[in-house]
Amino acid sequence: MQAKVSWRNPQVRALAYQWLAALLLLCLLALLVWNTRHNLQTRGIPSGFDFLLQPAGFAIGESLWRFDAVQSYAHAFAVGLGNTLRVALPGIALATLLGTLLGVGRLSSNSLLRSLCRLYVEWFRNIPLLLHLLMAYLLLTEFLPDPAAALRIGPLLLSKGGLAFPVPVLEAGGWLWSPPRQTEFAVEGGGALTPEFLALWLGLSLYTAAFVAELVRAGIESVPRGQWQAAQALGLRRGLVLRHVVMPQALRLVLPPLTNQYLSLTKNSSLGVAIGYPELVSIANTAINQTGRAVECIAVVMAVYLSLSLLTALLMNRYNQRLQARGT
């Protein structure tokens, strides 16, 4: 027997209102798109996404794969996305590691260590990220030596040209390491990280680590003190108590806000345009200047960042659900 649908049912009314709101939103969006296209056509301004298949006509300073000016704008946007992920993923890793250490240090019984960790957190949290990026870029490009006199740190060479490091190469006899070598005028061979990448990566990581540290500190303090006392009564040292008893419980509380920090770091990578790093927004700015398709380029950037945010949130939520289920 079928259930009777009645308007008096609160659930039926709520569902109907939701569908009505969604329909109105779609109508407003369609009106906005139509009005924008009409105004552009009236003023003789080209519109549409067909430009994505046209040759880009510009070079990109660095990328994960080879890019030529004859390749399409779509390929250029893909390179920008790759560069964004290239700095965001290592940034998330470094921010998580450093933030965890700082958060634990904020609760240390050593007053000097506790004060230094607090000073770090307050310094980075209260200065805008853009200033941190500009300062890091200035230090890397002005105060480091020229490539002809690069600093050697083990197998690494550090200079105004960036950080050079050994890379594996395939030879007839198998894999061999190709270290960078210093010549009279430059550093040759091996792999290299540009100062733009280093400044953006370090700036994002150090800045986000301050916020991660506060999340870790709050998560540890939220664990009841009785958990510490019970574990110590069993003879466990403080480090083992923190690792095996406290941190697993704190992680369940830290993970949801930690996801927001990961999202913020990924989106803040767009500030790389200020120091010349060719990430997604930088590629979009160049495309806008050459094609005049501002609305379309901005729409592409918005769609990419929205997709990255939703994907990150989905992965972190699934991990959080598994973590919660494991703890029940």
C-alpha positions as CSV (number, residue, x, y, z in Angstrom):
1,M,0.0,0.0,0.0
2,Q,1.4,3.3,-1.1
3,A,2.0,6.1,1.5
4,K,-0.2,9.1,1.1
5,V,1.6,12.3,0.2
6,S,0.1,15.3,2.1
7,W,1.1,18.9,2.1
8,R,0.5,18.9,5.8
9,N,3.5,16.6,6.2
10,P,6.5,18.7,7.3
11,Q,8.9,16.5,5.5
12,V,7.0,16.9,2.2
13,R,6.9,20.7,2.6
14,A,10.6,20.8,3.4
15,L,11.5,18.8,0.3
16,A,9.3,20.9,-1.9
17,Y,10.8,24.1,-0.6
18,Q,14.3,22.7,-1.2
19,W,13.4,21.9,-4.8
20,L,11.9,25.3,-5.3
21,A,15.0,27.0,-4.0
22,A,17.2,24.9,-6.2
23,L,15.0,25.7,-9.3
24,L,15.1,29.5,-8.5
25,L,18.9,29.3,-8.1
26,L,19.3,27.6,-11.5
27,C,17.0,30.2,-13.1
28,L,19.1,33.0,-11.7
29,L,22.3,31.4,-12.8
30,A,20.9,30.9,-16.3
31,L,19.7,34.5,-16.4
32,L,23.2,35.7,-15.3
33,V,24.9,33.6,-18.0
34,W,22.5,34.8,-20.7
35,N,22.8,38.4,-19.7
36,T,26.6,38.2,-19.7
37,R,26.8,36.6,-23.1
38,H,24.3,39.2,-24.5
39,N,26.3,42.1,-23.2
40,L,29.5,40.7,-24.5
41,Q,28.0,40.2,-28.0
42,T,26.5,43.7,-28.0
43,R,29.9,45.2,-27.3
44,G,31.6,43.0,-29.9
45,I,33.7,41.1,-27.3
46,P,34.3,37.4,-28.2
47,S,33.0,34.9,-25.7
48,G,32.9,31.1,-25.2
49,F,35.4,28.5,-24.3
50,D,36.6,27.7,-27.8
51,F,39.9,29.5,-27.1
52,L,40.9,26.6,-24.9
53,L,41.8,24.7,-28.0
54,Q,43.8,27.5,-29.6
55,P,47.6,27.7,-29.3
56,A,48.6,29.5,-26.1
57,G,51.5,31.4,-27.7
58,F,53.5,31.9,-24.4
59,A,56.1,29.9,-22.5
60,I,55.8,28.7,-18.9
61,G,58.9,29.1,-16.8
62,E,58.6,25.8,-14.9
63,S,56.3,22.8,-15.1
64,L,56.1,19.1,-14.2
65,W,56.2,18.2,-17.9
66,R,57.3,19.9,-21.1
67,F,55.2,22.7,-22.4
68,D,55.6,24.5,-25.8
69,A,54.0,27.8,-26.8
70,V,52.3,26.0,-29.7
71,Q,50.2,23.9,-27.3
72,S,46.7,24.8,-26.4
73,Y,45.4,27.0,-23.6
74,A,43.8,23.9,-22.1
75,H,47.3,22.4,-21.8
76,A,48.6,25.6,-20.2
77,F,45.8,25.5,-17.6
78,A,46.7,21.8,-17.0
79,V,50.3,22.9,-16.4
80,G,49.1,25.6,-14.0
81,L,47.1,23.0,-12.1
82,G,50.1,20.7,-12.0
83,N,52.2,23.5,-10.5
84,T,49.5,24.2,-8.0
85,L,49.4,20.6,-6.8
86,R,53.2,20.5,-7.0
87,V,53.5,23.2,-4.2
88,A,50.3,22.3,-2.3
89,L,50.9,18.6,-1.6
90,P,54.5,19.1,-0.2
91,G,53.2,22.1,1.6
92,I,50.5,20.1,3.3
93,A,53.1,17.5,4.3
94,L,55.5,20.0,5.8
95,A,52.8,22.0,7.5
96,T,51.4,18.9,9.1
97,L,54.7,17.6,10.4
98,L,56.0,21.0,11.6
99,G,52.6,22.0,13.1
100,T,52.4,18.7,15.0
101,L,55.8,19.3,16.5
102,L,55.0,22.9,17.4
103,G,51.7,21.9,18.9
104,V,53.4,19.3,21.1
105,G,56.1,21.8,22.0
106,R,53.5,24.3,23.1
107,L,52.7,21.9,26.0
108,S,56.2,21.0,26.8
109,S,57.4,21.2,30.4
110,N,60.5,23.0,29.2
111,S,59.7,26.8,29.5
112,L,62.2,27.8,26.8
113,L,60.9,25.4,24.2
114,R,57.3,26.3,25.1
115,S,58.1,30.0,24.7
116,L,59.8,29.5,21.4
117,C,56.9,27.5,20.0
118,R,54.5,30.2,21.2
119,L,56.6,32.9,19.6
120,Y,56.6,31.1,16.3
121,V,52.8,30.6,16.3
122,E,52.1,34.2,17.2
123,W,54.5,35.6,14.7
124,F,53.1,33.7,11.7
125,R,49.5,33.9,12.7
126,N,49.5,37.7,13.0
127,I,51.3,38.7,9.8
128,P,49.6,38.3,6.5
129,L,50.6,35.4,4.3
130,L,51.5,37.7,1.4
131,L,54.2,39.4,3.5
132,H,55.7,36.0,4.5
133,L,55.9,35.1,0.8
134,L,57.5,38.4,-0.2
135,M,60.0,38.1,2.6
136,A,60.9,34.5,1.8
137,Y,61.3,35.5,-1.9
138,L,63.5,38.5,-0.9
139,L,65.7,36.4,1.3
140,L,66.2,33.7,-1.4
141,T,66.9,36.2,-4.3
142,E,68.8,38.9,-2.5
143,F,70.8,37.4,0.3
144,L,71.9,34.1,-1.1
145,P,75.1,33.9,-3.2
146,D,75.2,33.9,-7.0
147,P,75.1,30.5,-8.7
148,A,78.8,30.8,-9.5
149,A,79.5,30.7,-5.7
150,A,76.6,28.5,-4.5
151,L,76.5,27.2,-1.0
152,R,77.2,23.5,-0.8
153,I,75.0,21.6,1.8
154,G,76.1,18.0,1.4
155,P,75.0,17.0,-2.1
156,L,72.8,20.1,-2.5
157,L,73.8,23.5,-4.0
158,L,71.9,26.6,-2.8
159,S,72.1,29.9,-4.5
160,K,69.9,32.8,-5.9
161,G,69.1,30.4,-8.8
162,G,67.4,28.0,-6.4
163,L,68.2,24.6,-4.9
164,A,70.0,22.0,-7.0
165,F,69.9,18.4,-6.0
166,P,71.0,14.9,-7.4
167,V,68.5,13.1,-9.6
168,P,68.5,9.4,-10.7
169,V,69.2,8.8,-14.4
170,L,68.9,5.6,-16.4
171,E,72.1,4.4,-17.9
172,A,73.1,1.2,-19.7
173,G,74.2,-0.4,-16.4
174,G,71.1,0.7,-14.5
175,W,70.1,3.7,-12.4
176,L,72.8,6.2,-11.5
177,W,72.7,9.4,-9.6
178,S,73.4,12.6,-11.5
179,P,74.6,15.3,-8.9
180,P,74.6,19.0,-9.6
181,R,78.0,20.5,-10.4
182,Q,79.2,24.0,-10.0
183,T,80.8,25.7,-13.0
184,E,82.5,29.0,-13.4
185,F,79.2,30.8,-14.1
186,A,76.3,28.6,-13.0
187,V,75.1,25.3,-11.5
188,E,74.6,22.5,-14.1
189,G,73.2,19.0,-14.0
190,G,71.0,17.4,-11.4
191,G,67.5,18.7,-10.6
192,A,66.6,22.2,-9.4
193,L,63.9,24.0,-7.5
194,T,63.4,27.6,-8.5
195,P,63.5,30.4,-5.8
196,E,59.8,31.1,-6.7
197,F,58.8,27.6,-5.9
198,L,60.9,27.5,-2.7
199,A,59.5,30.8,-1.5
200,L,55.9,29.8,-2.1
201,W,56.4,26.3,-0.6
202,L,58.1,27.5,2.5
203,G,55.8,30.5,3.0
204,L,52.7,28.4,2.7
205,S,54.1,25.6,4.9
206,L,55.4,27.8,7.7
207,Y,52.3,29.9,7.8
208,T,49.9,27.0,7.9
209,A,52.0,25.2,10.4
210,A,51.2,27.9,13.0
211,F,47.5,27.2,12.6
212,V,48.0,23.4,12.6
213,A,50.0,23.8,15.9
214,E,47.1,25.4,17.6
215,L,44.7,22.7,16.4
216,V,47.1,20.0,17.7
217,R,47.5,21.8,21.1
218,A,43.8,22.2,21.5
219,G,43.2,18.5,20.6
220,I,45.8,17.3,23.1
221,E,44.3,19.5,25.8
222,S,40.8,18.2,25.1
223,V,41.8,14.6,26.1
224,P,40.8,14.1,29.7
225,R,43.7,14.3,32.2
226,G,42.7,10.9,33.5
227,Q,43.9,9.3,30.3
228,W,47.4,10.6,31.0
229,Q,47.3,9.5,34.6
230,A,46.0,6.0,33.8
231,A,48.7,5.4,31.2
232,Q,51.5,6.7,33.4
233,A,50.2,4.5,36.2
234,L,50.9,1.5,33.9
235,G,54.5,2.6,33.7
236,L,54.5,4.3,30.2
237,R,56.8,7.2,29.6
238,R,55.4,10.6,28.6
239,G,56.4,10.1,25.0
240,L,54.7,6.8,24.7
241,V,51.6,8.1,26.5
242,L,51.4,10.9,24.0
243,R,52.0,8.7,21.0
244,H,49.8,5.7,21.8
245,V,47.1,7.1,24.1
246,V,46.6,10.8,23.7
247,M,47.3,11.5,20.0
248,P,44.9,8.9,18.6
249,Q,42.1,10.4,20.7
250,A,43.1,14.0,19.8
251,L,43.2,13.2,16.1
252,R,39.5,12.5,16.0
253,L,38.9,16.1,17.2
254,V,41.7,17.7,15.2
255,L,40.9,16.1,11.8
256,P,37.8,18.1,10.8
257,P,39.3,21.6,11.4
258,L,42.6,20.3,9.9
259,T,40.8,19.7,6.6
260,N,40.0,23.4,6.5
261,Q,43.7,24.2,6.8
262,Y,44.5,21.9,4.0
263,L,41.9,23.6,1.8
264,S,43.2,27.1,2.8
265,L,46.7,26.1,1.9
266,T,45.7,24.9,-1.5
267,K,43.7,28.0,-2.3
268,N,46.3,30.3,-0.8
269,S,48.8,28.9,-3.4
270,S,47.1,31.4,-5.8
271,L,49.2,34.1,-4.1
272,G,52.2,32.6,-5.9
273,V,51.3,35.1,-8.7
274,A,52.8,37.8,-6.6
275,I,56.3,36.3,-6.7
276,G,56.2,35.0,-10.3
277,Y,55.4,31.3,-9.7
278,P,53.4,30.0,-12.7
279,E,50.5,28.4,-10.8
280,L,46.9,28.3,-12.0
281,V,46.0,32.0,-11.4
282,S,49.2,33.2,-13.0
283,I,48.4,31.1,-16.1
284,A,44.8,32.5,-16.1
285,N,46.1,36.1,-15.9
286,T,48.3,35.5,-18.9
287,A,45.4,33.9,-20.8
288,I,43.1,36.9,-20.0
289,N,45.7,39.4,-21.2
290,Q,46.1,37.5,-24.5
291,T,42.5,36.5,-25.3
292,G,40.3,39.0,-23.4
293,R,38.2,36.0,-22.1
294,A,38.2,37.2,-18.5
295,V,34.8,35.6,-17.6
296,E,35.7,32.2,-19.1
297,C,39.2,32.1,-17.5
298,I,37.9,33.1,-14.1
299,A,35.2,30.4,-14.5
300,V,37.9,27.8,-15.3
301,V,39.9,28.8,-12.2
302,M,36.8,28.8,-10.0
303,A,35.8,25.3,-11.3
304,V,39.3,23.9,-10.6
305,Y,39.6,25.3,-7.1
306,L,36.0,24.1,-6.3
307,S,36.9,20.6,-7.6
308,L,40.1,20.5,-5.5
309,S,38.3,21.6,-2.4
310,L,35.5,19.1,-2.8
311,L,37.9,16.3,-3.5
312,T,40.1,17.2,-0.5
313,A,37.0,17.4,1.7
314,L,35.7,14.1,0.4
315,L,39.0,12.3,1.1
316,M,39.4,13.8,4.6
317,N,35.8,13.0,5.5
318,R,36.2,9.4,4.5
319,Y,39.3,9.1,6.5
320,N,37.6,10.8,9.4
321,Q,34.7,8.3,9.2
322,R,37.1,5.3,9.2
323,L,38.9,6.9,12.2
324,Q,35.7,7.4,14.1
325,A,34.4,3.9,13.3
326,R,37.7,2.4,14.5
327,G,37.4,4.2,17.8
328,T,33.9,3.0,18.5
